[in-house]
Amino acid sequence: MKKLIVPMLVIVAAATSAFSTDASAKRGSSLVPGYIPNNPQGTDCTQKNDCSTVNNGPVCRVGQVDEGAQLFIMDANDECILTGYKP
């Protein structure tokens, strides 16, 4: 019985570690720079805070406060026109 407990504990510890590492990697990869567009086309932008690409509801804002200006993220054409979300 004792010979079975140690290998089982090692397996459980390894599985737990693998799941937590995968979850933290997914969280970190969704952060991108957030920009304030300086023109309506979004071709001239100023970087402010990090935003998330994951739609979790609230939009990304300067200082992450409700009164802050809305931030956008870059699209494939380097235009800051995509909605960023609060991380």
Buried (B, 14 or more C-beta within 10 A) or exposed (E): EEEEEEEEEEEEEEEEEEEEEEEEEEEEEBBBBBBBBEEEEBEEBEEBBBBBBBEEEEBBBBEBEEEBEBBBBBEEEEBBBBEBBBB
